Amino acid sequence: MPKILAIDDKEDNLITLSALLKVMIPDCTVNTALSGPEGLEKAIEDPPDTILLDIKMPGMDGYEVCRRFKENTITRHIPVIMISAVKTDSGDLVKGLETGADAYLAKPIDEYVLAAQVKTALRVKEAEDRLRKQNEWLEILVQERSKTLSASETRFRELFNHMSSGVAVYEPVNDGNDFIFRDLNKSGERMDRINRSDVLGRPLLEVFPGAGEFGLLRVLKRVYETGRPENMPVSLYTDGRLEGWRENYVYKLPSGEVVAVYDDVTERKQAKEASERLEVQLRQAQKMEAISTLAGGIAHDFNNILSAILGYTQLAQMKLEDESEVFDDLHEVLQAAERAKKLIKQILVMARSQEQEKQPIELRLIVKEALKLLRASIPSFIEIRREFEAETGVINGDPTQIHQVLMNLCTNAAHAMAEQGGILEVTLRTRAIDAGQNEMHLSPGEYLKLTVRDTGHGMTPDVMEKIFDPYFTTKGPGEGTGIGLSVVYGIVSQHNGAITAESDPGKGTAFHVYLPVMRQQKQAVDQALETPLPTGTERILYIDDEPSLAQMGEKMLARLGYDAVSMTSSTNALAMIKEDPHRFDLVITDTTMPQMPGDILARELMKIRPDMPVIICTGYSSRMSMEKAKTMGIRGFLMKPLDFRELAETIRAVLENRGPVPQPHRKITGR
């Protein structure tokens, strides 16, 4: 039901107007006001759909009332029809319209014109109200959508900036011949070392002049033209030095922009390379394990052969005069056998099947023999020079391992001079190390300094950093495994020493080995073992599955005065002792035998007779060591090939219940 407000200072006019409106518009409601202020108040309290406003009123005329209606937010949208009591000119009409009136009527009013104007005003009001509501609803919808978009943009920006991958968005220009930055996330800023604000809107080549060289620009252009994504690995260099690796995934957006998603894969690639190196090392370790197993088998058989050679040669010498020519020839046989014995020991050490045995040694004697052997194996155009101090101390070490250190260093030096020739220089001096000169973290004291120097091609600093790494080598395939210097480093460390190196490309290399000098006097080392061999008369059972070795053992024991019996079967020996547990005062048995190994035999013998002394011998056995023998209660442990003096002294120590005898230190005169 439409509401109409009529404002006129004449009550009669209001009565007439109200009656006329109700006749012409039956469903309307007409409210009246006798002044402008009263009309303003009623319109604000109960806004009508149309206002009929007389112009000529005292106090506040219709123009002012209309102006106020249009200024008020509540009434500004209500149509106003101004009514004039007299005919007015065009100026009054214009004035009324300028104040905001929607129509203008002059008295006397034609009832049909009035009805038409009022109905038109009502229709306009209804349409404007409907339009306003639609606009308000649209504004609310736009605000809600704006909030959603804003939240979505915020969410996208958060995800964008918190991605671990770098993301750069490019807009193609010049038909894809160049690209400008449109966006860049935080990871991209960090990886590229640039600020987003500094690059937005700038061409790619301006920001990264090298983008064309490493192919990024070509990939962006190709992806832009084909629409097909591409993966692009990149190596990063700084001042010609490889800095890392990056992987790029490039794709095209529906908008035509091209996106590059990239990751720093340096750590991943380095981890993969490290894994591959470990795989190589594992395969190498497996090879070494296989070699170790093979070496053990060879050592066992070879030591048995050497035992026969050494034993029978020593027995033969005992039957001859010391000054005879045959005696001297047999001495050479013994020397060769000793050299073979040490060679087998070296193989076992290399294969990690035998612990090192240290003894006082004169380093200069080992150096002399090593250089003598080396002279025959390196080209003649490499000159060998040596320089020793007149008096050098004695070190406590394994002669086989020290020989290995020297041969490794000299062989590497010779390899560095293999093409051009040069000078291989070996010097041996004494040097005192005190706390103030402890750059090598050595304990203060006196050291022998062994220097191996060459005039070869030398090494660069980056190579020098890795020379002691396992499996690192600069040699070609088939020329080396890369374990030589790492073994040297390990041996020197085991001897409580240190090794350093210095090198200049084109000028050669020098290795310096420091080994601690023993406190004991050199005379104690040179003192030959001239004391007579200890003998006895006890009954001894000697067991070895090799008939020649069993017979040799019996003869050696007989030579020492013992009542000896030899056997080749461990099971027969066990049966014999079961019959008479006290028949023998001592049992000497080999470890590796068919049917019943020596350690099992020893255990069974001690079950029969707990105080039975047992000495166990082995050329090589993974199941037996000196420590294990002690744990089992075995009194003595000997390594093949047997030495006559070692055998004699060990037997006396066991029979006299003095415990295991350490192997005597021989005078070292070479290998």
TORLUMTOR-74738 format. One line per 4 residues: number of its first residue (from 1); their letters; for each residue x, y, z of C-alpha. Coordinates in Angstrom, 3 decimals, decimal comma. Example, Ala and Ser with C-alpha at 12.3 -4.5 7.8 and 13.67 -1.06 7.14 Angstrom:
<sites>
1	AS	12,300 -4,500 7,800 ~ 13,670 -1,060 7,140
</sites>
This chain:
<sites>
1	MPKI	0,000 0,000 0,000 ~ 1,634 3,251 -1,150 ~ 2,156 6,027 1,389 ~ 1,879 9,674 0,367
5	LAID	2,935 12,669 2,467 ~ 1,244 16,026 1,632 ~ 2,803 19,236 3,051 ~ 0,886 22,537 2,878
9	DKED	0,373 25,403 5,344 ~ -3,374 25,504 4,427 ~ -5,417 22,821 6,134 ~ -8,218 23,153 3,532
13	NLIT	-5,768 22,444 0,784 ~ -4,580 19,304 2,625 ~ -8,153 18,047 3,113 ~ -8,964 18,586 -0,550
17	LSAL	-5,699 17,010 -1,679 ~ -6,164 13,948 0,582 ~ -9,726 13,395 -0,640 ~ -8,714 13,732 -4,272
21	LKVM	-5,821 11,256 -3,869 ~ -7,947 8,634 -2,155 ~ -10,485 8,863 -4,987 ~ -7,862 8,649 -7,728
25	IPDC	-5,624 6,099 -5,914 ~ -7,962 4,118 -3,653 ~ -5,342 1,888 -1,966 ~ -3,030 4,732 -0,874
29	TVNT	-2,495 6,207 2,575 ~ -2,167 9,958 2,874 ~ -0,367 11,655 5,756 ~ -0,332 15,475 6,060
33	ALSG	1,876 18,177 7,573 ~ 1,114 21,915 7,964 ~ 4,762 23,088 7,775 ~ 8,075 22,224 6,338
37	PEGL	9,680 21,191 9,634 ~ 6,693 18,999 10,509 ~ 6,920 17,370 7,098 ~ 10,641 16,715 7,522
41	EKAI	10,061 15,101 10,891 ~ 7,239 12,829 9,649 ~ 9,155 11,822 6,552 ~ 12,147 10,763 8,631
45	EDPP	10,059 8,856 11,215 ~ 7,905 7,070 8,617 ~ 9,352 7,497 5,131 ~ 6,573 7,820 2,487
49	DTIL	6,719 6,605 -1,107 ~ 5,983 10,058 -2,558 ~ 5,887 13,624 -1,182 ~ 3,537 16,414 -2,389
53	LDIK	5,127 19,716 -1,322 ~ 3,650 23,201 -1,494 ~ 6,195 25,878 -2,421 ~ 4,767 28,945 -0,710
57	MPGM	4,875 28,335 3,037 ~ 5,854 30,646 5,886 ~ 9,123 30,097 7,751 ~ 10,571 27,390 5,487
61	DGYE	9,408 27,369 1,903 ~ 9,097 24,337 -0,290 ~ 12,471 24,855 -1,977 ~ 14,322 24,606 1,361
65	VCRR	12,245 21,633 2,487 ~ 13,015 19,801 -0,793 ~ 16,680 20,572 -0,479 ~ 16,742 19,104 3,028
69	FKEN	14,873 16,013 1,884 ~ 17,515 15,371 -0,763 ~ 20,390 15,907 1,675 ~ 19,086 13,360 4,189
73	TITR	20,119 9,776 3,546 ~ 16,709 8,506 4,722 ~ 14,582 10,683 2,437 ~ 16,914 11,425 -0,469
77	HIPV	15,457 8,637 -2,642 ~ 11,769 9,675 -2,113 ~ 10,228 11,371 -5,222 ~ 9,106 14,974 -4,510
81	IMIS	6,311 16,677 -6,506 ~ 6,291 20,466 -5,924 ~ 2,973 22,356 -6,097 ~ 2,721 26,086 -6,790
85	AVKT	-0,400 28,167 -5,856 ~ 0,080 30,523 -8,782 ~ 1,347 30,125 -12,244 ~ 5,120 30,396 -12,197
89	DSGD	7,686 31,216 -14,805 ~ 10,403 28,919 -16,045 ~ 12,894 30,238 -13,465 ~ 10,791 28,918 -10,574
93	LVKG	10,487 25,574 -12,339 ~ 14,232 25,372 -12,806 ~ 14,820 26,337 -9,188 ~ 12,500 23,625 -8,001
97	LETG	14,201 21,002 -10,136 ~ 17,653 22,153 -8,966 ~ 16,665 21,586 -5,341 ~ 15,864 18,006 -6,241
101	ADAY	12,157 17,992 -7,143 ~ 11,068 15,209 -9,481 ~ 7,959 16,981 -10,867 ~ 6,253 20,349 -10,775
105	LAKP	2,471 21,106 -10,707 ~ 0,638 24,450 -10,686 ~ -2,718 25,198 -9,067 ~ -5,460 24,718 -9,824
109	IDEY	-4,423 21,112 -10,152 ~ -6,068 18,869 -12,670 ~ -7,008 15,734 -10,813 ~ -5,989 13,448 -13,666
113	VLAA	-2,631 15,127 -14,072 ~ -2,078 14,863 -10,326 ~ -2,997 11,178 -10,326 ~ -0,702 10,512 -13,289
117	QVKT	2,218 12,354 -11,688 ~ 1,749 10,604 -8,357 ~ 1,448 7,159 -9,969 ~ 4,539 7,847 -12,061
121	ALRV	6,441 8,928 -8,941 ~ 5,306 5,782 -7,131 ~ 6,464 3,578 -10,012 ~ 9,826 5,350 -10,117
125	KEAE	10,197 4,939 -6,340 ~ 9,352 1,264 -6,541 ~ 11,838 0,700 -9,390 ~ 14,582 2,659 -7,643
129	DRLR	14,001 0,770 -4,377 ~ 14,243 -2,520 -6,220 ~ 17,378 -1,373 -8,018 ~ 18,946 -0,173 -4,777
133	KQNE	18,299 -3,503 -3,106 ~ 19,883 -5,269 -6,045 ~ 22,876 -2,949 -5,861 ~ 23,174 -3,506 -2,129
137	WLEI	23,016 -7,269 -2,672 ~ 25,629 -7,021 -5,422 ~ 27,845 -4,926 -3,197 ~ 27,555 -7,532 -0,441
141	LVQE	28,302 -10,273 -2,966 ~ 31,269 -8,335 -4,338 ~ 32,590 -7,772 -0,829 ~ 32,227 -11,460 0,003
145	RSKT	33,890 -12,432 -3,254 ~ 36,613 -9,873 -2,627 ~ 37,213 -11,335 0,826 ~ 37,346 -14,840 -0,656
149	LSAS	39,720 -13,722 -3,379 ~ 41,823 -11,855 -0,866 ~ 41,962 -14,907 1,395 ~ 42,771 -17,074 -1,622
153	ETRF	45,497 -14,654 -2,713 ~ 46,903 -14,613 0,818 ~ 46,802 -18,395 0,977 ~ 48,444 -18,671 -2,446
157	RELF	51,128 -16,143 -1,506 ~ 51,843 -18,042 1,733 ~ 52,150 -21,341 -0,120 ~ 54,129 -19,671 -2,899
161	NHMS	56,623 -18,139 -0,510 ~ 56,936 -21,183 1,746 ~ 57,691 -23,641 -1,044 ~ 61,130 -25,207 -0,655
165	SGVA	61,534 -25,012 -4,434 ~ 62,330 -21,736 -6,129 ~ 59,513 -20,514 -8,410 ~ 59,898 -17,782 -11,034
169	VYEP	57,070 -16,586 -13,311 ~ 58,044 -15,041 -16,654 ~ 56,009 -13,119 -19,208 ~ 57,162 -13,594 -22,807
173	VNDG	57,945 -10,472 -24,836 ~ 59,099 -9,985 -28,414 ~ 57,399 -13,221 -29,501 ~ 59,182 -15,223 -26,841
177	NDFI	62,670 -13,941 -27,671 ~ 62,922 -12,512 -24,184 ~ 61,088 -12,884 -20,893 ~ 60,449 -10,483 -18,044
181	FRDL	60,029 -11,356 -14,385 ~ 56,431 -11,312 -13,162 ~ 56,863 -13,074 -9,834 ~ 59,462 -14,776 -7,651
185	NKSG	59,033 -16,619 -4,353 ~ 61,229 -16,474 -1,246 ~ 63,132 -19,686 -2,049 ~ 63,884 -18,275 -5,491
189	ERMD	65,217 -15,095 -3,907 ~ 67,450 -17,128 -1,606 ~ 68,768 -19,482 -4,300 ~ 69,302 -16,752 -6,897
193	RINR	70,583 -14,240 -4,293 ~ 68,297 -11,505 -5,582 ~ 65,318 -9,512 -4,252 ~ 61,883 -9,891 -5,812
197	SDVL	61,279 -6,135 -5,775 ~ 64,519 -5,569 -7,697 ~ 63,708 -7,898 -10,596 ~ 59,954 -7,585 -11,213
201	GRPL	59,340 -6,156 -14,663 ~ 62,974 -6,577 -15,720 ~ 64,128 -8,811 -18,610 ~ 65,674 -12,185 -17,753
205	LEVF	68,902 -11,440 -19,637 ~ 69,277 -8,171 -17,774 ~ 69,039 -9,931 -14,408 ~ 70,994 -13,059 -15,457
209	PGAG	73,234 -12,281 -18,449 ~ 74,377 -15,918 -18,526 ~ 70,844 -17,334 -18,915 ~ 71,357 -17,594 -22,648
213	EFGL	74,666 -19,457 -22,284 ~ 73,448 -22,217 -19,975 ~ 70,258 -22,671 -21,997 ~ 67,469 -21,357 -19,745
217	LRVL	66,316 -18,784 -22,297 ~ 66,120 -21,445 -25,027 ~ 64,077 -23,757 -22,798 ~ 61,657 -20,950 -21,827
221	KRVY	61,161 -20,060 -25,499 ~ 60,650 -23,713 -26,491 ~ 58,098 -24,332 -23,725 ~ 56,285 -21,095 -24,628
225	ETGR	56,053 -22,105 -28,284 ~ 55,207 -25,812 -27,852 ~ 53,326 -25,767 -24,562 ~ 55,151 -28,964 -23,515
229	PENM	56,838 -28,991 -20,077 ~ 60,576 -29,708 -19,904 ~ 63,109 -30,739 -17,262 ~ 66,422 -28,932 -17,349
233	PVSL	69,498 -29,866 -15,226 ~ 71,994 -27,045 -14,710 ~ 75,583 -26,963 -13,378 ~ 76,364 -23,738 -11,533
237	YTDG	79,799 -22,159 -11,745 ~ 81,329 -19,193 -9,949 ~ 84,564 -17,795 -11,367 ~ 85,071 -20,997 -13,315
241	RLEG	84,628 -23,201 -10,228 ~ 81,772 -25,694 -9,973 ~ 79,507 -24,467 -7,193 ~ 76,597 -26,893 -7,358
245	WREN	73,781 -28,402 -9,366 ~ 70,168 -27,335 -9,972 ~ 67,163 -28,969 -11,606 ~ 64,518 -26,865 -13,404
249	YVYK	60,976 -27,906 -14,324 ~ 59,542 -25,434 -16,858 ~ 55,863 -25,303 -17,933 ~ 53,388 -22,901 -19,519
253	LPSG	50,320 -21,361 -17,828 ~ 46,974 -20,873 -19,674 ~ 47,656 -17,126 -19,461 ~ 50,737 -17,630 -21,643
257	EVVA	53,174 -16,985 -18,807 ~ 56,004 -19,487 -18,332 ~ 56,899 -20,849 -14,890 ~ 60,257 -22,290 -13,819
261	VYDD	60,264 -24,453 -10,663 ~ 63,828 -25,205 -9,586 ~ 65,608 -27,027 -6,751 ~ 69,165 -26,996 -5,486
265	VTER	70,154 -30,666 -5,797 ~ 73,807 -30,204 -4,820 ~ 73,491 -32,144 -1,556 ~ 71,393 -34,846 -3,218
269	KQAK	73,897 -35,212 -6,047 ~ 76,836 -35,206 -3,652 ~ 75,077 -37,842 -1,519 ~ 74,497 -39,949 -4,636
273	EASE	78,142 -39,608 -5,662 ~ 79,215 -40,493 -2,116 ~ 76,913 -43,520 -2,244 ~ 78,435 -44,568 -5,556
277	RLEV	81,918 -44,159 -4,089 ~ 80,871 -46,277 -1,114 ~ 79,553 -48,925 -3,494 ~ 82,917 -48,945 -5,252
281	QLRQ	84,662 -49,204 -1,892 ~ 82,305 -51,999 -0,853 ~ 83,088 -53,917 -4,019 ~ 86,772 -53,281 -3,390
285	AQKM	86,360 -54,455 0,216 ~ 84,629 -57,594 -1,033 ~ 87,534 -58,165 -3,404 ~ 89,964 -57,661 -0,535
289	EAIS	87,955 -60,091 1,594 ~ 88,141 -62,669 -1,191 ~ 91,871 -61,994 -1,531 ~ 92,201 -62,359 2,246
293	TLAG	90,533 -65,769 2,138 ~ 92,718 -66,817 -0,776 ~ 95,828 -65,444 0,937 ~ 95,016 -67,417 4,074
297	GIAH	94,765 -70,653 2,120 ~ 97,984 -69,941 0,239 ~ 99,749 -68,964 3,470 ~ 98,744 -72,206 5,176
301	DFNN	100,061 -74,406 2,386 ~ 103,144 -72,300 1,762 ~ 104,049 -72,139 5,451 ~ 103,895 -75,920 5,609
305	ILSA	106,345 -76,084 2,712 ~ 108,583 -73,489 4,370 ~ 108,431 -75,392 7,638 ~ 109,918 -78,406 5,913
309	ILGY	112,573 -76,297 4,156 ~ 113,584 -74,403 7,302 ~ 113,424 -77,395 9,619 ~ 115,361 -79,828 7,507
313	TQLA	117,913 -77,151 6,555 ~ 118,526 -76,352 10,208 ~ 118,806 -80,061 10,988 ~ 121,283 -80,461 8,134
317	QMKL	123,370 -77,509 9,374 ~ 123,609 -79,092 12,807 ~ 125,359 -82,077 11,230 ~ 128,008 -79,933 9,510
321	EDES	131,023 -77,932 10,478 ~ 130,366 -74,181 10,776 ~ 133,180 -73,336 8,376 ~ 132,270 -75,807 5,648
325	EVFD	131,164 -74,749 2,189 ~ 127,952 -76,825 2,446 ~ 127,124 -75,097 5,739 ~ 127,424 -71,714 4,015
329	DLHE	125,225 -72,887 1,134 ~ 122,570 -74,069 3,563 ~ 122,797 -70,716 5,292 ~ 121,809 -69,087 1,989
333	VLQA	118,856 -71,488 1,789 ~ 117,815 -70,386 5,274 ~ 118,120 -66,721 4,286 ~ 115,910 -67,302 1,243
337	AERA	113,388 -69,224 3,341 ~ 113,325 -66,421 5,914 ~ 112,669 -63,939 3,119 ~ 109,806 -66,121 1,872
341	KKLI	108,474 -66,363 5,417 ~ 108,380 -62,576 5,711 ~ 106,742 -62,319 2,308 ~ 103,908 -64,581 3,469
345	KQIL	103,615 -62,507 6,632 ~ 103,326 -59,374 4,503 ~ 100,574 -60,973 2,436 ~ 98,677 -61,846 5,603
349	VMAR	99,097 -58,325 6,978 ~ 97,860 -56,845 3,701 ~ 94,916 -59,248 3,766 ~ 94,333 -58,311 7,440
353	SQEQ	94,633 -61,932 8,465 ~ 97,504 -61,400 10,897 ~ 98,292 -58,741 13,459 ~ 101,542 -56,852 13,170
357	EKQP	104,474 -57,994 15,277 ~ 106,768 -55,195 16,416 ~ 110,393 -55,547 17,349 ~ 113,449 -53,286 17,579
361	IELR	114,728 -52,626 14,052 ~ 117,350 -50,484 12,394 ~ 115,485 -48,469 9,819 ~ 118,524 -47,717 7,667
365	LIVK	119,081 -51,437 6,995 ~ 115,519 -51,810 5,715 ~ 115,944 -48,676 3,594 ~ 119,148 -50,036 2,045
369	EALK	117,585 -53,332 1,066 ~ 114,375 -51,712 -0,195 ~ 116,384 -49,399 -2,455 ~ 118,422 -52,373 -3,652
373	LLRA	115,225 -54,200 -4,651 ~ 113,734 -51,040 -6,145 ~ 116,768 -50,383 -8,354 ~ 115,985 -53,520 -10,350
377	SIPS	112,359 -52,560 -10,980 ~ 112,489 -48,885 -12,023 ~ 113,892 -47,353 -15,229 ~ 117,607 -46,684 -15,297
381	FIEI	117,047 -43,030 -16,215 ~ 115,729 -42,455 -12,674 ~ 118,699 -41,792 -10,398 ~ 118,494 -43,062 -6,800
385	RREF	120,296 -41,090 -4,109 ~ 120,417 -41,828 -0,400 ~ 121,766 -39,902 2,565 ~ 121,843 -41,258 6,136
389	EAET	123,144 -39,744 9,340 ~ 126,144 -41,576 10,760 ~ 124,196 -42,760 13,796 ~ 120,450 -43,316 13,730
393	GVIN	118,382 -44,735 16,534 ~ 116,287 -47,867 16,637 ~ 112,522 -47,955 16,209 ~ 109,999 -50,443 17,523
397	GDPT	108,114 -51,703 14,498 ~ 107,103 -54,419 12,119 ~ 109,917 -54,712 9,551 ~ 107,521 -56,056 6,917
401	QIHQ	105,192 -53,102 7,276 ~ 108,013 -50,556 7,383 ~ 109,401 -52,116 4,197 ~ 105,921 -51,784 2,682
405	VLMN	105,803 -48,061 3,596 ~ 109,136 -47,417 1,914 ~ 108,290 -49,428 -1,220 ~ 104,953 -47,614 -1,612
409	LCTN	106,503 -44,163 -1,313 ~ 109,418 -44,976 -3,627 ~ 107,171 -46,652 -6,213 ~ 104,874 -43,596 -6,293
413	AAHA	107,913 -41,343 -6,682 ~ 109,200 -43,470 -9,570 ~ 105,776 -43,361 -11,232 ~ 105,815 -39,539 -11,069
417	MAEQ	109,109 -39,561 -13,006 ~ 108,290 -42,411 -15,391 ~ 108,163 -40,206 -18,501 ~ 110,839 -37,564 -18,011
421	GGIL	113,128 -39,307 -15,536 ~ 114,579 -37,554 -12,509 ~ 116,088 -38,077 -9,065 ~ 114,671 -40,237 -6,286
425	EVTL	116,245 -39,123 -3,031 ~ 115,839 -40,953 0,301 ~ 117,222 -39,378 3,477 ~ 117,198 -40,548 7,075
429	RTRA	117,860 -38,163 9,944 ~ 117,126 -37,828 13,646 ~ 114,872 -35,031 14,785 ~ 113,818 -34,000 18,272
433	IDAG	110,169 -33,005 18,670 ~ 109,227 -30,879 21,663 ~ 105,886 -29,497 22,785 ~ 106,463 -26,226 20,948
437	QNEM	107,055 -27,973 17,603 ~ 104,133 -30,351 17,827 ~ 102,389 -29,386 14,600 ~ 101,915 -33,106 13,818
441	HLSP	100,403 -33,882 17,238 ~ 103,312 -36,175 18,099 ~ 104,393 -36,901 21,639 ~ 107,570 -34,974 22,511
445	GEYL	110,704 -37,035 22,012 ~ 113,272 -38,210 19,492 ~ 112,107 -39,343 16,047 ~ 113,629 -40,763 12,902
449	KLTV	112,656 -38,609 9,935 ~ 112,506 -40,614 6,700 ~ 112,123 -38,405 3,601 ~ 111,310 -39,697 0,113
453	RDTG	111,668 -36,916 -2,472 ~ 111,219 -36,939 -6,251 ~ 111,622 -34,407 -9,069 ~ 108,467 -35,515 -10,883
457	HGMT	105,354 -33,655 -12,044 ~ 104,170 -32,772 -8,528 ~ 100,586 -32,384 -7,287 ~ 98,039 -29,576 -7,139
461	PDVM	96,620 -28,456 -3,740 ~ 93,234 -30,091 -4,377 ~ 94,956 -33,426 -5,100 ~ 97,151 -33,019 -2,004
465	EKIF	94,023 -32,780 0,151 ~ 92,929 -36,283 -0,909 ~ 96,141 -38,289 -1,262 ~ 95,573 -40,289 1,943
469	DPYF	91,893 -40,999 1,165 ~ 91,161 -44,695 0,499 ~ 90,830 -45,544 -3,210 ~ 91,802 -42,038 -4,349
473	TTKG	94,307 -42,192 -7,205 ~ 95,459 -40,032 -10,087 ~ 96,717 -43,072 -11,961 ~ 94,910 -44,484 -14,959
477	PGEG	93,011 -47,786 -15,079 ~ 95,282 -50,723 -14,342 ~ 98,020 -48,501 -12,857 ~ 96,886 -48,452 -9,226
481	TGIG	94,021 -49,038 -6,793 ~ 94,349 -45,895 -4,703 ~ 94,936 -47,791 -1,437 ~ 98,750 -47,488 -1,243
485	LSVV	99,045 -44,152 0,554 ~ 96,056 -44,877 2,787 ~ 97,807 -48,096 3,876 ~ 101,037 -46,137 4,419
489	YGIV	99,143 -43,626 6,560 ~ 97,598 -46,451 8,591 ~ 100,913 -48,220 9,159 ~ 102,681 -45,013 10,239
493	SQHN	99,813 -44,211 12,627 ~ 99,966 -47,731 14,108 ~ 103,647 -47,111 14,807 ~ 102,768 -43,904 16,744
497	GAIT	104,295 -41,789 13,996 ~ 103,161 -39,191 11,499 ~ 103,437 -38,563 7,771 ~ 103,351 -35,236 5,930
501	AESD	103,685 -34,271 2,294 ~ 104,690 -31,212 0,310 ~ 104,445 -30,713 -3,439 ~ 104,543 -28,105 -6,181
505	PGKG	103,202 -28,793 -9,678 ~ 106,168 -29,291 -11,993 ~ 108,697 -29,304 -9,146 ~ 108,220 -32,656 -7,457
509	TAFH	106,926 -34,106 -4,201 ~ 108,389 -34,993 -0,822 ~ 106,920 -37,285 1,848 ~ 108,223 -37,051 5,425
513	VYLP	107,684 -39,999 7,777 ~ 108,331 -39,558 11,517 ~ 108,804 -42,696 13,642 ~ 109,628 -42,634 17,394
517	VMRQ	113,104 -43,799 18,433 ~ 113,243 -46,502 21,118 ~ 114,765 -45,564 24,446 ~ 116,797 -48,780 24,716
521	QKQA	120,344 -48,737 23,447 ~ 121,129 -49,903 19,949 ~ 123,582 -52,455 21,324 ~ 120,676 -54,419 22,751
525	VDQA	119,321 -54,918 19,252 ~ 122,572 -55,923 17,647 ~ 123,260 -58,455 20,351 ~ 123,086 -61,814 18,600
529	LETP	121,392 -64,744 20,196 ~ 124,495 -66,763 20,936 ~ 123,158 -68,584 23,994 ~ 122,858 -72,376 23,630
533	LPTG	119,491 -73,844 22,682 ~ 117,541 -75,053 25,737 ~ 117,138 -78,839 25,782 ~ 115,304 -81,445 27,791
537	TERI	114,494 -85,144 28,222 ~ 110,691 -85,081 28,565 ~ 108,335 -87,165 26,438 ~ 106,648 -85,122 23,671
541	LYID	103,960 -86,060 21,128 ~ 104,226 -84,116 17,851 ~ 101,104 -84,165 15,583 ~ 100,893 -82,852 11,990
545	DEPS	98,824 -84,255 9,115 ~ 101,754 -83,655 6,740 ~ 104,040 -86,718 7,083 ~ 107,202 -84,809 6,200
549	LAQM	106,443 -82,142 8,816 ~ 105,550 -84,726 11,449 ~ 108,845 -86,517 10,800 ~ 110,757 -83,212 10,821
553	GEKM	109,175 -82,228 14,148 ~ 110,184 -85,541 15,681 ~ 113,777 -85,088 14,471 ~ 114,000 -81,508 15,774
557	LARL	112,723 -82,587 19,179 ~ 115,129 -85,514 19,235 ~ 117,971 -83,138 18,402 ~ 116,992 -81,126 21,493
561	GYDA	117,199 -84,288 23,618 ~ 113,512 -85,051 24,020 ~ 111,847 -88,471 23,820 ~ 109,664 -87,607 20,790
565	VSMT	106,885 -89,433 18,978 ~ 105,217 -88,084 15,832 ~ 101,751 -88,851 14,420 ~ 99,729 -87,681 11,391
569	SSTN	96,224 -88,433 12,723 ~ 94,636 -86,328 15,465 ~ 91,967 -88,973 16,176 ~ 94,629 -91,714 16,624
573	ALAM	96,572 -89,383 18,898 ~ 93,472 -88,790 21,021 ~ 92,837 -92,541 21,263 ~ 96,450 -93,141 22,366
577	IKED	96,217 -90,576 25,172 ~ 92,861 -91,950 26,315 ~ 94,579 -95,288 26,857 ~ 97,440 -93,710 28,814
581	PHRF	96,801 -90,037 29,835 ~ 100,272 -89,674 31,425 ~ 102,318 -91,200 28,624 ~ 103,441 -87,744 27,391
585	DLVI	104,587 -84,638 29,228 ~ 103,659 -82,288 26,330 ~ 101,608 -82,368 23,126 ~ 102,457 -80,181 20,092
589	TDTT	99,725 -80,150 17,440 ~ 99,015 -78,427 14,135 ~ 95,719 -76,487 13,896 ~ 94,393 -77,389 10,455
593	MPQM	93,960 -81,137 10,218 ~ 91,295 -83,424 8,743 ~ 88,778 -85,230 10,986 ~ 89,685 -83,217 14,093
597	PGDI	91,301 -79,714 14,066 ~ 94,059 -79,006 16,564 ~ 92,000 -76,729 18,824 ~ 89,285 -79,405 19,186
601	LARE	91,965 -82,007 19,932 ~ 93,470 -79,709 22,591 ~ 90,045 -79,282 24,233 ~ 89,479 -83,065 24,304
605	LMKI	92,963 -83,683 25,699 ~ 92,399 -81,218 28,536 ~ 89,103 -82,943 29,343 ~ 91,020 -86,208 29,774
609	RPDM	93,853 -84,580 31,667 ~ 93,274 -80,943 32,776 ~ 96,971 -80,283 33,440 ~ 98,082 -81,527 30,022
613	PVII	100,439 -78,885 28,477 ~ 99,561 -78,207 24,824 ~ 101,376 -76,079 22,229 ~ 99,398 -75,323 19,087
617	CTGY	100,991 -74,440 15,723 ~ 99,464 -72,820 12,663 ~ 100,587 -71,567 9,285 ~ 97,347 -69,620 9,079
621	SSRM	93,923 -70,318 10,546 ~ 90,889 -68,084 10,835 ~ 89,728 -70,226 13,781 ~ 92,878 -69,878 15,898
625	SMEK	94,933 -66,973 17,260 ~ 97,213 -66,387 20,239 ~ 94,377 -64,681 22,157 ~ 91,957 -67,547 21,513
629	AKTM	94,592 -70,091 22,503 ~ 95,099 -68,298 25,830 ~ 91,347 -68,223 26,416 ~ 91,134 -71,984 25,854
633	GIRG	93,950 -72,667 28,336 ~ 96,468 -73,703 25,671 ~ 99,962 -73,064 27,056 ~ 101,869 -72,138 23,876
637	FLMK	101,240 -70,745 20,387 ~ 103,687 -70,925 17,451 ~ 103,409 -69,618 13,898 ~ 104,709 -71,733 11,038
641	PLDF	107,242 -72,074 9,607 ~ 108,780 -73,084 12,913 ~ 112,107 -71,630 14,012 ~ 114,355 -74,006 15,913
645	RELA	115,094 -71,501 18,720 ~ 111,466 -70,429 19,058 ~ 110,408 -74,046 19,322 ~ 113,099 -74,885 21,901
649	ETIR	112,414 -71,871 24,126 ~ 108,638 -72,226 23,956 ~ 108,836 -75,922 24,954 ~ 110,961 -75,117 28,015
653	AVLE	108,698 -72,229 29,056 ~ 105,600 -74,433 28,856 ~ 107,139 -77,409 30,606 ~ 108,507 -75,181 33,360
657	NRGP	105,082 -73,529 33,587 ~ 106,461 -70,091 32,750 ~ 103,604 -69,264 30,365 ~ 103,833 -68,305 26,688
661	VPQP	107,224 -67,179 25,413 ~ 107,332 -64,086 23,207 ~ 108,990 -64,738 19,887 ~ 112,664 -63,620 20,079
665	HRKI	113,805 -60,475 18,302 ~ 116,163 -61,389 15,514 ~ 118,931 -59,130 14,309 ~ 117,550 -57,414 11,212
669	TGR	120,003 -57,495 8,323 ~ 117,511 -57,086 5,498 ~ 114,607 -58,947 4,016
</sites>
